[in-house]
Amino acid sequence: MNPEQTVSDPVVNSSVTGEMPARPALTRSVLWLMTIASGLVVANNYYNQPLLGLIAKDMGVSEAKVSNIAMFTQIGYAMGLLLIVPLGDMLRRKRLILIDFIFIILSLLGMTIAPSIHWLIPISFLIGFTSVVPQLFVPMAAELATKEKQSASIGMVMSGLLIGILLSRVISGIVGDLWGWKAMFYIAAGCMVVLGLVLAFKLPEVHPSFKGTYRELMRSLVHLTKTQPVLRLAAFRGGAGFAAFSAFWTTLVFHLEEAPFHAGAAVAGAFGMIGAVGALAAAIVGKVANKVRPFQIVLYSILIMLISWVIFYFGGYTYIGLIIGIILIDMGLQSMHIMNQSSFFSLRLAAGNRLNTVYMFSYFIGGSLGTYLAAQAWRAWQWPGVVLVGTFFTVLVFISHLLYGKPKAAPQVS
């Protein structure tokens, strides 16, 4: 991994032929629509986390078994990123999004009729696989924004996405305690129907930049990964960072069910509201990115994440310790996430969806790995084991950034 940017990319650009239609302007109303839609769609992937305890009791399965629902949702999301999101460079963006919405709705309804855990796991995979629309919006915002507003636009869409992730836990925890876990998926399906109709009328169409075949499109993902060191570093940092983040959130509900808390799904979900404070850092980082060196922003973000795990270890059995730790881990991860994406979108390779695919695929493969290892660590060592898993992945991020994240000095001109 080497941070030197590689802008020349003949394989990526050779399939772009003909005169491209004019890009629509990124108006404030469209940016807000993408921001809100990103939050609502990505929430589908996280409704299950505070409900895992309720699902385990309803289905009569162990905590380790029910954790597979969260893990396979993340694996599904990663596969959707790999197989669906690249099509944003090949097909009309709006048409692709609206077709995907049909399958999102069917998957959510499938959760409500699944008779056993053996059905819930593959249906959870389908929810993750289809709910990748936000990762079409992020490169769309980057492409349509002016260069000066690119980081701020990415930051705004990401703020909506991240707040959606965190508030989804709040909502699902409350709904689960009031009406049962299935009610949350009925509500989510209804929201997707309404949102799909709004997008059909308000979202502008973006024409494709890639004119080759789907096979060529997928081959270009490998080419981009091999030739873009900036992308490789961002993907590794993102994947390892999200592994640590997922380790915490997946096991939090089990931790809160134990002494000294003895709390339920609603309390576990309410912690998402606290995390939303940290997620707002994404919008702030997007605005200051042009004033502070990216290396420094990412370094401080990683250090904040490391501090959060120290707090989780010493203060994780108190509410105040969990609250402070959650704010810090969310603030650190989301700040690094914005800088990761800004680093490869700034390459301007006319391959925004494919660059984002490589990054986000790594991101959620990391998340699913963190979820799996945390579930095993919880079964063996309870909370200290979870902290060990989270700290391990965060240290990996720290080391990779120090080794490969420093920008190369510009050659001296005599």
N, C-alpha and C positions, 0 to 999 in steps of 0.2 A: 504493500500500500504506500502510495506516494501522493502528496497533495497537489503536485503540479498539474495544472489543468491542461487537457488535451482537447482543443477546439476543433481541429481538422478531423472529420469523420466521414470519409468517402462512402463507406458502406451504408451508413445511416442516411446520408443525404442523396445517394444515387437514385433512390426510388421516388424521390419527390420530383415530379415532372409537371410540366404545364404551368400555366399562370394561376396562382392561388386566388380564390375569392377574397375580397376585403374582409378583415376581421371585424366583428362587431365591437363597439366600444364597451369597456367595462364600466357601466354606470353604477352609481351608489346603490340603486335599488336592486340591480342584478347581483352585486356583491353581497348585499344583505340576504337576498334569497338563497344564494349558495351557502352562506354562513349558517343560516337557520336550517336549511335542508341537510347540510352535513351533520349537524348535531342530532337531528331527528333520526336520520338513517343509521348512523354509526351506533346510536343507542341500542338498536336491535341486538347488537353483539354482546351487550353487557347487562341486559335485564336479568339474565340467569344468575349472575354471581351472588347477589344477596338472597336469592331464592333457593340456593343449593341445599341448604338445610331443610327447607320445607319439601323440596322435591325428594330428598333422601328419605324423609319420614313417610311421605305419601307412597313412594315406590318400594319402600322397605329395603334400601340398599345402603352400603357403607359410604362414609364421607369420601374415601379414596375413589370409589366407583363413580359417585355422582360428580366428582371433579372432572371426569372425562367430558362432561357436557361443556364446561368452559374451555377445556383444552381443544376439543374438536371444533368448537366455534372459531377459535383462533386459527386452527389449521385450515378450516374452510375459508376464512378470510384471506389467508395467505395464498391459497390456491385460486381464489377469485381474483386477487391482485395479479397473479401470474398469467391467468388465462383470459380474463375479461378486460382488465384495465388497459392492456396494450391496444385493444381494439379502438380505444379513443383516438389513436393516431391514424386508424385505417377507416373507420366508419364515422358517419355523422354523429356528433356527440349527444345531441338531444334525443335522437331516435334510439340510440343505444341505452341511454338512461331510462327512457320510458318503458322499453321492453324489459329491462332488468327489474323495474318496479313490479311488474306482474308476478315475477318469480319470488320477489321479496314477500309479497302479500301471501302467496300460496304457502311459502315456508313457515311464516309466522302462524298461519292457521293450522298447519300441520302439528305444531307443538301442542295445540289445544286438544287434539284428538289422538295423540300418541298413547297407546295402551300400556307401554312399559319402558323401562330405561333403555332397552335394546332398540327401541324406535326413537327415543329422544336424542340419542347420540348422533345418528346419521342426519336427523332433521336439524339438529343444532349445527352440524357441518354445513347444511344447505343455507341456513340463515347467514352464517359467516360468508359463505361463497357468494351469495347474491348481494349482501349489504356493503358493496365496495364502491357505491356511487360517490361518497366523499372523496375518494382518491381519483375520481375523474374531475371533480370540482377544483381540487388544489392546483393541478397543472393548468386547468382552464383559467383560473385566476392569474396564474403566473404568466400565461401566454397573452392574455388580453390586457394586462396592466402595462403601463409605461415602465421603463427600466427603473425610474426613480421611485415608483410606488410598488415595485414588485414584492419586496420583502414585507411591506406593510399589508399588501393584499393577501399574501400567503398567511401572514400572521393573523389576519382577521378571520379567514376561513378556518384556519386551524384552531382559533379560539372557540368558534362555534362547535367544531368537531370535538374538541377536548372537553368543553363544558357539557356537551351531549353525553360523552362517555361517563363523566362523573355524576351528573344529575340523573342519568338513567338508573343508577344504583339507588338514589334517594327515592325516586318514584316507584321503582319495582319493589323496594323493601316495604314501603307503605301499602301499596296495592296488595302485595302478598299477604301481609298481616291482616288486612281488612277483608279481602275477598278470595284469597287463595292464589297460588302461583299462576294458574292458567288464565286468570282474568287479565294479567299483564299482557299476555300475547294477543288476546282479543283486542285490547285497547291499542296495542302497537299496530296491528293490522289495519284498524280503522284510521289511524293517523297516516299510514302510508297511502291509503286510498285518497284522502284529502290532499296530501302533499303531491302525489302524482298528478292530480288534476291541476293544481296551481302551476307546477313546473311545465305542464303541457301548454299552458297559455302564456306564461311569463318568461321562460328561459329562452335565450337566443340560441340559434343553431350555430355550431362551429364545424366547418368543413374539415375533412381529414387532410393530413400532411403527408401520409404514406400511401403510395400507389401500388405496392407489391402485393404478394400473396400472404396469407396468414402464416405459412411456413417461414417465409422470408422475414416476416415481422417477428416471429419468435426467435429466429436465428440472430436477429439484430440485438436481442436482449443479451445473448452471450457475448456478442461483439462489444457492446457497450460496457459490459462488466470487465472484459479483458483490457479495454483501451482507456478507460476513465478511472484513474486512481482516486480522484476526488469522490467518485461514486462508491468505490469499494470501501474507502474509509468511513464515509457517511453510513453505509449499510451495516458495517460491523458495529460502529458505535450505537446506531439505532437499535439493532437487534439485541445486543447485550444489555443496553439500558432498559429496553422494554421487557426483557426477561426478568430483571430485578423488580421492576414495577408490577408485573403480573404476578410474581411470586407473592408479593404483599397482598394485593387486592383479592386474589383467589382464596387465600387462607384466612383473610380477616374475619369472615363470618364464622369460621370454626373457632378462631381465637376468642371472639366475643361471646360465644356460647359457653365457654369455660369460665371457671373462677378467675378473677374476682368479679367479672362483668355479669355473666348469666343473662346476656341480652339476646334479642331476636333479630329477625330480618330487617325490621324497620330501623333499628339502631345502626346495623351494619350499613344499610343504604344511606342513612343520614350522614355518614362520614364523607359521602360523595360531595355534599354541599361544602364541606371544608376544603376538599381537594380542588373544588372549582376556583377557590381563591388563588391557589397556586397556578392553575391553568391560565388565568388571566395574564400571566407573565408572557405568554405567547404573543399577545398583542403589543406589549411593551417592548419586547425584544425586537419585533418587526420594525418598530419605529426608531430604535437606537442602533440598529445593525450597521448603518452607514457611518456611525460616529465612533464605534468601539471595534477594535480588532476582533475578527471572528474567533481566532485562536483563544483569546482571553475570555470571550463570552462562553465558549464551550468549556474551557477549563474551570471557570467559576461554577458553571452549571453542574459539572461532575463532582466538584468538591461539595456542593450543596447536597447532592444525592448521597455522598459518603457520610456526611454529617447526619442525614436523616436515619441511616441504618444504625449509627451509634446511639441515637436517641431511641430508636425502636428496641435496641437491646437493653438499655438501662431503664427506659421509661415506658416500655411497651405494655406494662401491666397496669398503667394508669391512663385515664382518658386524656389528661393534659399532654402526656408523652405521645400518645397516638395522634392527637390533633396537630401538635408542632411537627412531628415527623411527616405526616401526610402533606401538610402545606409545603414543606421543603422538598419532598421527593417529587411532588407534582411540579413545583416551580422549576426544579433542576431538569427533569426529563423534558418538559415542554419547551424550555429555553433551548436545550440542546437540539431538540427535534426541529425547531424552526431554522436554526443555523445549518443543520444537516441538509435540509431541503433547499435552502437558499444557495448552498454551495454548489449543488449540481444543476439547479435550474438556471443559474447564472452562466452556465456553459453555452446556452442558446443553441442547442443542436437540432432544433425542430423535432425533438423526440421526447417532449415533456412527459407524456403518459408512460413511455417505456422506461425512462430514467426513474420515474416515481414507482413503477412496478418493481424494478430491481430493489430499490430501497425499501419499499413497504413489504415486499415479500420477505426480505431478510428480517424486517421489523417484527412481523407477526410469527414467523418461524421461531424467532427468539422468544417472543411472548409465550408461545405454546410450550417451548422447552422449559421456560421459567415456571409455568403453571404446573407442568408434570413433576419437575424436580421438587418444587415446593410442597406438592401434595405428598410425595414420598417422604420428604424431610419432616412434614407435620406428623405423619403416621409414626415415624421412628423417634423423633426428638421434640415434637411439638414446636412451640414458638422459637426457641433458640435455633432449631434447625432451619426454619424459614429465614431468620435473620442471616444465618450463615450463607444460604443460597443467594439472597439478595446482595449481600456484601461481596461475594465472589464475582458476580456478574458486573457489579459497579467498578470493582478494581480492574477487571478486564478492560472496561471502557477507558478508565484512567490511564492505564499503561499504553493502550493503542493510540490514544490522543497524544501522549507525550512523545511516543516513538515516531509517529507518522503525521501528526497534525500541524507541525510547525511549517509555515510557508517557506518555500525556497527563497533565498536572497536573490534579488535581481542581479544579473551580471553587470559588472562595472564597465562603464563606457569611458575609454581613455581619450 
